[in-house]
Structure formats: C-alpha cells, structure tokens
Amino acid sequence: GVSIVLGLCCLVGLPSNIVVIISIACEWNRNPSLTLKLMLNLAVSDALTLCLAPFVLFGILFGWKLGLWSCKFLFFLGHWSLYVGVLTVTSMSVHRYHNVIKSRVTNRMILHRLERWHRRLPLIGICILAFAFALPVFFTQGLKDKDGLQRCQRKMESQSVEVTVLLFEILLGFVIPFLTMLTCYLWLHIGLRQKAKSSSLTRAPQDQEPRNQGTNVRTYKKRLVTSIIMAFFLFWTPVHIINVIDIVTTLTKTSHPDVHSQLKSFRRVYGDTNKTLALLNCCLNPFLCFLFKKCHKVY
C-alpha cells in the first residue's frame, strides 16, 4: 500500500511542482516579490523531495543496495528539503503578518528596522537553517538487516541520543512552526477584522459595492489561511505521532517490555506512514502555491 502511494505521489506531485516552477519563472521579471520567491523555494524543495521518493520506494521493495554513504546522503537531502518546505510555509505566514503590521506602524524608525529585517528574511537563511536541522540525520542514518534485506534506517546506539534527536525533530519540525503559523494567522485575522471595522465606519453609503467586494476578499483570505494551517496540521501531526511513539518505545525498552513489544509491533506496521504523508504534503503544496499566487494579487 505504501509503495503504491509513493508511486502516485511521484506521478502527480512532481509534474505539479514543475508546472509551478515554470509558471513562477514566466512571471519572475514582472513581479519578483518575496511571496513569489517563497513559492519558488517551496516548489523546488518539494520537487527535490519527490525526486528522492523512488530511492525510498526501491529500498522498501528490494532493500537498500546503494551502500552506506548514499543512504546517509540521500536521507539527509530528503530531510533537508522537507525542512526547507516547512520553514518556507512558516515564512509565508510571517510575511503575511508583516504586511499587516507594517500598515499599522507609525514610528518611522521602527518601520525602517522592520523593512530592513523583512528584506533579509531570506531564502538563503531558510536553506542554512534547514541544513542545520537535518544534519543529525547524516550521523544517525545507517544500514540494518531486516527480513533478509538491508534497510536504510535510523541507527543509534544510545537511548538518550535517540530521544534527543526525536524531540529535536518534533519541536523544530512541527511544534514551533505550527505555533508560529497559528499565531501569525490569528493576529492577521484580528488585524483584518479591525481594518474592516474601521473602514466600514468611514465609508459612505454609496460605497456598498466595494464593501461587499472587500468582504469577499477577506472571506477568501480566511479560507486560504485555514486551508494552509489545516494541511500542515493534518499531514505532519501523524508523522510526529510516530516520533512520539518511537520515544516511548525507546524509554520502555527495559522498564516495560510488554508495552515496548506492542509499540514496536505498531511501529513495524505503520512506521512507513510518515514517509507517505510527508510526500502527500509535497503533492498538495503546488495547489496551495496557486492559492497564494491568487491571494497575493488581491493584497
């Protein structure tokens, strides 16, 4: 089942991301905005992730036959591109929030500093940060004999190291980005509501049609915001639930062997789900990119 989903992700997601990259390239000279750059960053990282999926699929079906260093490097590259995607989506929410904050700041010095920081918000910074987040994968990935085949899997001798790495992934790959997105979009929603309320008080009765149009735009933005948060939450929550199960499995190895055995059986059956869901998210992102593109035009 997992192998079929992985294959479909490659067939659907890779062409979709390539279409996004081409469409952004066509518009680049006319509108080289930060939103467009972030969209391109996301599409490239998703395309790279999906390009690595055939290696994962081949490893699941036939075992890993490419050696230890390719195992380490390819899985590091895969985690790096996934982190780039997560950080890019988070940066999109920060960028939307920045636009609202910018319109409400009256102090010129604060506004100048905000603009200077915002111009440096940066794609290179995202890539460097993702590199740092993914670096532990290079040192913890290894080859294991399983069911008569070699598998490219996590291989850590110390329980404390394993728990630390997993907690690191949960915090930096899910908890902090999700809370950042949620906070930014809540403040964005509050800012838009306050702006709509103040503008409705100053608008003349004859301006009824533009007001309705503004309401439609705000409704569209609200739906877009909800879809982005829900997509991230739905696809990445199960991935990190598996990480939590791995932590509990590690900690109960000696103290509660029965619980350890049950969790290990569950992990053996559903463990590859995290790879599938991460790739499904990469397939959905191109459609969110088009929504961002449309929303960017109305801001």
BELHUDA-V938852 format. One record per helix or strand. SS is the DSSP state (H for helix, E for strand). FROM is the first residue (numbers start at 1). TO is the last residue. If there is no record, write none. Layout:
# BELHUDA-V938852
SS&FROM&TO / SS&FROM&TO
This chain:
# BELHUDA-V938852
H&2&27 / H&34&62 / H&68&104 / H&108&119 / H&123&140 / E&141&146 / E&149&154 / H&159&202 / H&205&251 / H&257&270 / H&273&298
